[in-house]
Amino acid sequence: MSDHSRVNFYKAREDRAWNAPKPVLPVTIVTGFLGSGKTTLLKHVVNMKANLKIAVAINDYAGHADTDLLEEVSNDSVIKLNGGCMCCSLVDDLKTKVYDVHSNDLINGKVQYLVLETSGVTDPNRIIKLLEENFGKMYYIRLDSVVTVIDSDSMFARFEEQAELGVAMMSQIVSADVLLLNKTDLIDEKDLSTVEAKLLSLAPHASIHKSTYAKIPLPYLLDIENVTADINVMSHEASSINYLVSTGGKTHRKEKNVTQSSTHTHGDHSHSSSQNHLQADNFSNVVFNSSSPMSLSAFQDVLCSLPSNIVRAKGSIFFEDSRSTSYLFHLSGRHRYEIIEHDSQKSSPHIHLVFIGEGLQADQILPKLESAVSETQPPLPDSFAESLQQVVTFLEASDYFSLLPPSPESTSSTPSNVVEFKLDGSKLYNLTETKAKELYGVDLNAMTLQFVQFVNSSPGRVLISYAVSKENMAYLKYSPPSSSDISFRQHREKIFAENADKVNEAFFGVICGCKRMW
């Protein structure tokens, strides 16, 4: 080879190296209305990502509760976009952060995929347009799918009441490539079919899947290929699944009529995604912080008197009867609650609650919260003792429950306003708790937590807390509102009894085939 040929050979190799095509960053948008289960879905994606290197960008419109929680379960990159709407005030910040993920993390092999979670009040159309620009900072970005998470039960209520869906919610639906009907355990099959049919009439191009707690195989959401045999593996346990990121995309993303996703109608009027959707939907938020615990009874009072325009609440809370235990609290849908013990390693227990509503004003909620913290709570009325005794009498008369003495952690004032008890369904089947566990594998702690979930997710503003003793026994805590009428008491007792019967039948009747003693 001549010197001239050798120079040309090496120059050609150098040109190919310098001009090699840059890798493309695949992106999936996860959107959905307030409380639909978007962050739960992201946690599922993070837990089930297997070999994938996923970066997560999360937009928490009213604070940082979701981003902090996700950071605790993810070893991958978590990008925070807090204190505003991703499609409005934070759109330039989003563009820069997406570009940085591509320029730094993707090219350096730290990230293979980016998942963007919008806030529940976001109109995703502007984000979609941003990611599909195909020039400038977005040249090497590929939008793979728009996944819209739906609270099936709440959506059915809106359809049944013929309530206006609002600008953000409608845009989230019509923009979807994938509609994930979540919380299907809260709705019967007939009503779920109604929801499915109406959603598909709004977004006929979308594929639709059903889930509880947002558990769904990842290839149904992300543009990835499963190189293992079983696509339907959804367990949170470690598995041998391996994924490959699709090189071409277009598995989920479909070509849609642009006018369909940018303009939509409500009866005799229409909305354009270019208008300020926050103003159109009239969303606002109120944040409450405290380093002092709340009284469980006072918090029950707050929940019973929440204004109807609140559509979402979330955050961390702790109570005076167990000051070292922090809980994550959620309100969503038809004022259903969720309360989960949260072992945060970052700080001591504190209260950080965010309330989001339509036209919500601070004076509608803050005075009630401020009066509920233990240091400022007024003395309980005389009627409270009667309300508490009614709870005790009901629990003592029931075959489902057993009262417990106050926990060692309780303060001297606790026995007067909190009832501690446990499920004791084993006596219905002539089994001790020990035999139920040893002979039939009945997990009483799991049964107790299932009961908490069922009660708190029932419409009716009844909240049960729980704790786990040093002996690893889960038990229940309840404090009635400071004043309640007979209809609330009957409603509470019905919820307790129906859900205790449900979990007893599930854990004892199904698992061990036992028959009741009556």
C-alpha positions, -999 to 999 in steps of 0.1 A, spaced: 0 0 0 14 34 -10 18 62 15 -10 81 -3 -33 51 0 -24 45 36 -32 82 44 -66 79 26 -74 46 45 -68 61 79 -86 93 70 -117 73 59 -116 54 92 -113 87 111 -142 102 92 -164 73 99 -156 75 136 -162 112 138 -194 111 117 -209 80 132 -246 86 139 -254 95 174 -276 72 194 -313 82 197 -329 86 232 -362 68 234 -388 85 256 -421 74 270 -445 100 285 -466 88 315 -496 111 320 -530 109 337 -552 129 360 -545 135 397 -544 103 417 -547 79 388 -516 60 398 -488 75 377 -461 74 404 -472 39 413 -466 29 377 -432 45 377 -422 26 408 -434 -6 391 -413 3 360 -382 9 382 -387 -23 401 -392 -44 370 -366 -28 347 -343 -58 349 -312 -50 328 -326 -17 315 -309 16 325 -338 40 329 -338 77 338 -370 91 352 -382 127 350 -411 135 373 -431 167 375 -447 173 408 -470 203 403 -474 211 440 -442 200 457 -417 172 460 -435 143 477 -435 120 446 -399 128 436 -386 121 471 -404 89 473 -392 77 439 -356 85 448 -359 61 477 -367 31 455 -345 39 424 -308 37 419 -312 52 385 -313 89 376 -344 108 390 -348 142 374 -369 166 394 -393 192 378 -411 206 408 -431 237 417 -449 242 383 -463 225 353 -441 206 329 -459 219 298 -461 255 309 -436 273 333 -411 244 332 -411 236 295 -377 251 289 -363 234 319 -377 201 306 -361 206 272 -327 212 287 -329 182 310 -339 159 282 -311 172 261 -286 166 290 -298 130 294 -290 124 258 -258 143 256 -243 130 289 -260 98 302 -271 81 269 -239 87 250 -218 76 281 -239 44 284 -255 54 318 -290 55 304 -309 36 277 -344 50 281 -362 80 296 -396 80 312 -413 113 317 -441 115 343 -463 146 340 -482 161 368 -519 153 370 -529 187 358 -506 187 327 -519 190 292 -494 166 274 -498 181 239 -471 207 243 -447 180 256 -455 158 227 -449 186 202 -416 194 220 -403 158 218 -414 155 181 -396 187 170 -368 167 153 -345 196 153 -322 215 176 -319 199 211 -346 174 202 -330 160 170 -319 128 186 -350 123 208 -376 96 198 -410 97 214 -420 60 217 -454 62 235 -478 83 255 -492 62 283 -523 76 301 -532 61 335 -569 62 343 -585 58 377 -613 35 365 -636 40 395 -633 78 394 -637 80 357 -669 59 358 -683 84 384 -675 113 360 -692 95 331 -722 86 352 -726 121 365 -720 135 330 -694 158 345 -671 178 322 -637 162 320 -617 194 317 -590 205 294 -561 186 309 -580 153 314 -595 153 279 -561 161 264 -545 132 284 -571 108 270 -571 118 233 -533 120 232 -528 84 245 -512 56 226 -518 34 256 -547 37 280 -540 20 313 -573 14 332 -560 13 367 -577 5 401 -599 -21 384 -603 -37 418 -626 -8 429 -651 -12 401 -673 -41 388 -669 -55 354 -701 -40 339 -690 -4 350 -655 -11 338 -668 -21 304 -687 12 302 -655 32 310 -635 12 284 -661 19 257 -664 56 264 -626 60 265 -621 42 232 -648 65 216 -625 94 226 -593 77 217 -600 50 191 -564 48 181 -552 37 216 -545 3 229 -561 -4 263 -549 -25 292 -563 -31 328 -544 -32 360 -545 -29 398 -517 -10 414 -504 -3 379 -489 -37 375 -484 -44 339 -457 -60 317 -432 -33 306 -433 -41 269 -470 -30 269 -457 5 279 -422 9 266 -408 2 232 -387 -27 243 -384 -64 234 -385 -91 260 -359 -117 252 -372 -141 278 -400 -165 273 -428 -149 295 -438 -114 287 -464 -114 315 -440 -116 344 -450 -87 368 -436 -98 401 -416 -73 422 -392 -101 430 -359 -104 411 -362 -123 379 -340 -133 349 -359 -111 325 -338 -92 299 -350 -65 277 -337 -50 244 -346 -14 235 -362 -13 201 -341 4 174 -369 16 152 -396 26 176 -433 29 164 -444 -2 184 -469 19 204 -467 54 188 -493 58 161 -499 85 135 -529 105 146 -549 133 132 -531 164 147 -564 183 150 -578 155 170 -552 157 198 -549 195 198 -586 205 199 -615 187 216 -651 195 224 -673 194 255 -709 195 244 -715 230 229 -680 244 234 -644 235 226 -610 238 241 -577 243 223 -545 229 239 -529 263 232 -550 280 259 -538 281 295 -552 248 308 -545 257 345 -567 287 342 -593 268 322 -594 240 348 -590 264 377 -565 242 396 -547 255 426 -529 239 455 -524 244 493 -493 230 511 -492 224 549 -460 217 569 -455 209 606 -428 195 628 -455 186 654 -476 155 651 -514 154 645 -540 139 667 -556 109 648 -590 120 659 -584 156 647 -571 144 613 -603 123 610 -622 155 617 -603 172 589 -611 144 564 -648 145 573 -650 182 566 -628 185 535 -644 208 508 -658 190 479 -635 208 454 -604 190 466 -595 163 440 -562 151 454 -541 151 485 -508 135 493 -477 137 515 -463 125 548 -478 126 583 -472 113 618 -495 111 648 -491 119 685 -498 83 696 -467 70 677 -444 99 671 -415 78 657 -436 64 629 -441 82 596 -469 75 571 -475 83 535 -510 96 530 -530 97 497 -565 109 489 -577 104 453 -607 96 432 -640 96 452 -622 106 484 -606 72 489 -576 71 512 -544 52 514 -520 53 544 -487 34 543 -461 32 570 -430 49 556 -395 43 569 -377 73 556 -340 74 562 -337 111 553 -352 128 582 -373 124 614 -411 122 610 -427 154 599 -459 166 582 -459 176 546 -493 176 530 -503 189 496 -540 195 487 -550 202 450 -584 213 440 -605 233 416 -605 269 429 -591 257 462 -584 286 486 -559 283 516 -585 295 541 -607 265 532 -582 240 546 -552 255 565 -571 266 596 -584 230 600 -550 215 596 -533 240 620 -559 232 647 -553 195 642 -516 194 653 -513 182 689 -498 215 703 -527 236 691 -556 212 692 -584 224 714 -598 200 742 -619 172 729 -657 178 734 -676 158 760 -693 139 732 -660 124 721 -659 100 750 -693 86 740 -682 83 704 -651 64 714 -671 41 737 -694 33 708 -664 21 688 -651 0 717 -686 -16 722 -688 -25 685 -654 -41 684 -660 -61 716 -693 -74 703 -678 -84 669 -663 -119 662 -639 -102 637 -618 -81 662 -600 -82 695 -591 -51 715 -555 -46 725 -539 -27 754 -522 6 745 -488 1 728 -457 9 748 -450 38 725 -483 55 733 -482 86 754 -502 89 786 -530 107 768 -533 81 740 -557 56 757 -583 83 759 -586 90 722 -572 60 702 -585 25 700 -560 -2 692 -572 -36 680 -565 -64 656 -583 -88 633 -591 -120 650 -610 -140 624 -593 -172 634 -619 -178 661 -646 -179 634 -630 -211 621 -621 -227 655 -584 -221 648 -558 -203 670 -536 -177 652 -506 -200 657 -524 -230 641 -537 -208 612 -502 -198 604 -484 -231 610 -510 -254 594 -524 -232 566 -499 -205 561 -524 -177 568 -504 -144 571 -523 -124 597 -502 -93 591 -510 -94 554 -546 -99 563 -546 -69 586 -529 -46 559 -555 -58 534 -582 -48 558 -567 -13 562 -565 -10 524 -601 -20 519 -615 3 547 -595 33 537 -603 29 500 -641 27 507 -660 59 500 -672 75 532 -643 93 548 -633 66 574 -595 63 580 -577 35 599 -541 38 608 -519 8 616 -486 -1 632 -463 -31 637 -452 -41 672 -418 -52 682 -431 -87 680 -438 -81 643 -476 -81 647 -496 -57 626 -524 -40 645 -550 -13 639 -555 22 652 -587 41 650 -600 74 665 -635 86 657 -641 122 647 -647 145 677 -684 145 669 -704 122 646 -740 114 641 -757 80 640 -756 78 602 -718 81 602 -715 55 630 -737 30 611 -717 37 580 -684 31 598 -696 -2 614 -709 -14 580 -675 -7 564 -657 -24 592 -679 -55 591 -681 -59 554 -644 -56 548 -635 -78 578 -658 -104 563 -641 -100 529 -606 -105 542 -615 -134 565 -632 -152 536 -602 -146 514 -575 -156 538 -592 -183 558 -620 -196 536 -601 -197 504 -566 -206 516 -574 -234 540 -609 -243 529 -622 -237 565 -659 -235 573 -673 -209 597 -685 -220 631 -718 -203 625 
